[in-house]
Amino acid sequence: MDAKTSETNTGTLAVGEKSWKFPVMPGSIGPSVVDISKLYGQTGMFTYDPGFTSTAACESKITYIDGDEGVLLYRGYPIEQLAEHGDFLETCYLLLYGELPTAAQKTDFDYRVTRHTMVHEQMARFYQGFRRDAHPMAVMVGCVGALSAFYHDSIDISDPHQRMVASIRMIAKMPTIAAMAYKYTIGQPFVYPKNDLDYSSNFLRMCFAVPAEDYKVNPILAKAMDRIFILHADHEQNASTSTVRLAGSSGANPFACIAAGIACLWGPAHGGANEAALKMLSEIGSVSRIPEYVKRAKDKNDPFRLMGFGHRVYKNYDPRAKIMQRTCHEVLGELGIKHDPLLDVALELERIALHDDYFVEKKLYPNIDFYSGITLKAMGFPTSMFTVLFALARTVGWIAQWKEMIEDPQQKIGRPRQFYTGAPRRDYVQIARRR
Ligand code: SDX
């Protein structure tokens, strides 16, 4: 991919008496970049940017976030419009291929995904190796990583056809694998996918149907689930996506790369925040206890954070959180839940935080994880499944980013350097002579 344009300018780095020039390239929208790929060769110095707060690790055309304005675009389309008018498989097509599908393309894509939803029957035996109380994310990391043991015909990453087959398989099988992880932990039999159901209805049925009776999918809940998947589908170079790219840069097979992304997403600072946010709301328990927790969140000596608040990029309201809040009200309304104490706590906590100087100064707003937990709990999911649902939805983003990296002629194995402050060279000391 060539981002260099005719308007490429140059920037100058001056250190002491010396100075060097580096190309400055404009993005199609958003910040320009200074190409420092030759900095070490020219200067003998590295840049230092822990957490990559100012570092573009790659060129991408997939997702764009304007953190100051609270804007999220998938291939240029605002998340609000995609969530309002489209469905999750349309978003998958858009992220993978770069354009919204025509009616014929959508029908074909839906057909191809639907007919890859079953997993190899021996996968079912793989689950038996876990304890029943295993966290479903541990099961997901294990089972997704094991997929490459079953699908040898889609792991040659140099073959565009195999890359696409692996992409379709991942998108199609994640709901089945996730539902099986849930069923296993609650001791219920696995439910096979049904090809006459749409993606999200199929998933809800595989999670909540039991052989003892017919299960009718609630279309309002299926639509809410589908919208939640759209909101979580991709998000630029977040920690788990960067993990997938780095794993893929070594040539690892796509199933192993997605398993690495799942492992990274699990952390409470990232995808695990939805589970942590609901636990936090439950621990706060009532509106009267909010001031105590807000005080703790502001205390530098207290590791407590308001889970579901703050974001590396958004310094404004996460646009997904607004849609998530609306979906939360829709789901609670459909389920006849007139009063949810957790929602009361969440709404009051948000109101207080958005008027508190600490959060205003640090530009800490609710993120997507703040309301998702309340919604998913109301839909019947245990907190341990929240991050699994995030991983299910994010799989298309990971795959699209992985595919973009593999197809980028400039890509090479990712191998960051370091700012070394350890011991200089020194000779070995025999144990008898050590003090
Ligand atoms: C996701 O990257 C993505 O795109 C991720 C994601 C995606 O879709 O992939 O959007 C999904 O992971 C959303 C984020 C979910 N995590 C949480 O809700 C956990 C709580 N949030 C924080 O841990 C934190 O806000 C992060 C991790 C999300 C962002 O951390 P940064 O960018 O490293 O910022 P920071 O920790 O340096 O915080 C800046 C300041 C600090 O104060 P000072 O040291 O400057 O005095 O803000 C404070 C922090 O102490 N702060 C908070 C806070 N978040 C940041 N204080 C209280 N509560 C919080 N939640």
Boltz pocket constraint, residues with backbone or C-beta under 6 A from the ligand:
constraints:
  - pocket:
      binder: B
      contacts: [[A, 51], [A, 232], [A, 234], [A, 235], [A, 237], [A, 238], [A, 239], [A, 268], [A, 269], [A, 270], [A, 271], [A, 273], [A, 297], [A, 298], [A, 304], [A, 305], [A, 306], [A, 307], [A, 308], [A, 309], [A, 310], [A, 311], [A, 312], [A, 313], [A, 362], [A, 364], [A, 367], [A, 368], [A, 369]]
      max_distance: 6.0
